[in-house]
């Protein structure tokens, strides 16, 4: 099954073709008669199926819900064409489910999709799409490859192609058909929260590496294994301009002359199409005022007419709802513009009903529905899903071969990629580390796989946790350095806070950005404000200990202060699960060859550089092993770092580093430390269940379901006496008493009954709550605690500490 997926049929074989055809390789020559026969057979099979489908089944092929919002029974009833797992979604509600559960769900959904239909209507197999953007990183135990920005620093298309192939194998192990990767954005403003998903600010390099990843995942079109065993459908995203938004705002506006914009941001797409990419995802952003999800001139005239793309165009998470005049459940504009699949995670039923009605009343021509369905089925045909003998996912290819997840070969490949991506920015001679040296490894990120992996790792926003249960097949930077140092006759000591008894020969300081994804990573400037690494470097400098700075980040940042202090400085990006690759470079076991694929800033404003002029380090810069780089003292003035930080504890779907959210057990004892970050999951045994909710953007808020007798608190780890502001929504009236109080770890505070306030707020949309001392008592250093005597559900979009005038009362 799926060893060859291109089929052909002609003449008398047409009837057989409609049911399924025999395999034959594709010739890529447009004038090759065999290629024409292949195309004719493909067209015949797909046309035969479309002609026998009801309108309801056609529309269902264009609907893509997420696994958290529908069941196998829904699949059997509605027959969706595809589905996805969101960044925080896992099988049966468990985002950390073992690989076997992913495969079990794949089987369940597939079997539901192919149950016979009445009247001889064809039952079309469903396909599952996932965001495996740096390895199959939604699944515990999979290989975590470096993010694209690191792969861009390797400049190695063959390496990227091999990573694509390894990722495809691990995806197929879990029964998934389709990967929403590669991102081929050309990031031009590093303040953008998705910069690390871009290979480079250089369009040609993005085009080369993006095409390589497509070929790695799908195979080479026309080859024996194209979309065969160990291959998956690839997606080039996001068409187009996502890396060029004004001020680096995610999902924002891209302005300028269209031809000039295309000369930068559209360059990777012809390369991906030439590589055979079967799907392209529309971007959230606007081009000169028009959202891409409703931009016919670009989705149809340019992408298909000029670039010749013949695959399917899939939307992004509720992206159609951002089109002018649209809602998430009502948007014919997107289909008419050229979108083929609506990614509608939760509101799929309303959208299906609306689309069916709009075809029947003539708003959408049925010919356009047929065209979109044809494109969906064509991709399924090429992937072998329309074969008459197609098997359930667990019986295909390498499915169920769990030994291939983080196999020794894949981990070795990831380690190779980590080493190849390290860019040495400064070295006064301390690198490579001397044999037999006594090394101190400092910084909280040194032994933390979650921080080293960044966003899109087990959870959409990534994780700051690091334990063997979540990362069983991984080597931290510390572990890699320890092993390498001891193998060379030296010693290594882990000291996150930098303390030591015996003075080391050298200190390796590992620090950098905390994980983030998409808009949660947008920044107003590029000044690196976390001072953990700065403090450690200053400490070692004062003690006369030479230092090597290992900087983890999803983009170049202004780190002049740290560069001035470090004897060597390495841009390590977001390396993932194979920290030993960093040790390979620091010890000189592997020759350093990483080169910047982004300009490194000389000031902290964030104004785009994208060229050598004005950059501290230009694209292409990177020291070789042992190369010494004299560096003048850099300016350390950044007024933006002196401005007051944000008071937002929770916002844009993200809990601030300075904040905590704690679920309490019914006894009042806080939940296990491993589950304290309430807004990142649903701690067991607390009666609290949390799921992502879309207010204005994907999972930018949280829906909190409280069981009877449950409670949770949210507060700041920093001293603060300001009032609380909570942006909230109550979908249904409470069934029992709801209270809030200001609490500490040892004092739950005096409860205030807010049941009537919550009842009044029910079904009135988003509202704002202000909690001051006028009603709640002392605010200083106290968390906001919500408790419910009965089951109650509400949503939170933002929690912040705010200044209010003296005497301001509470409001709900």
Secondary structure, 3 states (H helix, E strand, C coil): CCCCCCECCCHHHHHHHHHCCCECCCCCCCCCHHHHHHHHHHHHHHHHHHHCCCHHHHHHHCEEEEHHHCCHHHHHHHCCCEEECCCCCCHHHCCCCCHHHHHHHHHHHHHHHCCCCHHHCCCCCCEEEECCCCCCCCCCCCCCCCCHHHHHHHCCHHHHHHHHHHHHHHHHHCCCCEECCCECCCCCCCCCCCHHHCCCCCHHHHHHHHHHHHHHHHCCCCCCCCCCCCCCECEEEEECCHHHCHHHCCCCEECCCHHHHHHHHCHHHHHHHHCCCCEEEECCCEECCEEHHHCHHHHHHHHHHHCCCCCEEECCCCHHHHCCCCECCECHHHHHHCCCEEECCCCHHHHHHHHHHHHHCCCCCHHHHHHHHHHHHHHHHHCCCCCCCCCCHHHCCCCCCHHHCCCHHHHHHHHHHHHHHCEEEEECCCCCCCCCCEEEEECCCCCCHHHHHCCCCCCCCCCCCCCCCCCCCCECHHHHHHHHHHHCCCEEEECCCCCCCCCCCEEEEEEECCCCCHHHHCCCCCECCCCHHHHHHHHHHHCCCEEEEEEECCCCCECHHHHHHCCEEEEEECCCCECHHHHHHHCCCCCCCCCCCCCEECCCCCCCCCCCCCEEECCCCCECCCCCCCCCCCCCCCHHHHCCCCCEEEECCEECCCEEEEEECCCCCECCHHHCCHHHCCCCCCCEEEEEECCCCCCCEEEEEECCCCEEEEEECCCCCCEEEEEEEECCCCCCCEEEEEEECCECCCCEECHHHHHHHECCCCEEEEECHHHHCCCCCCEEEEEECCCEEEEEEEEEEECCCCCCCCEC
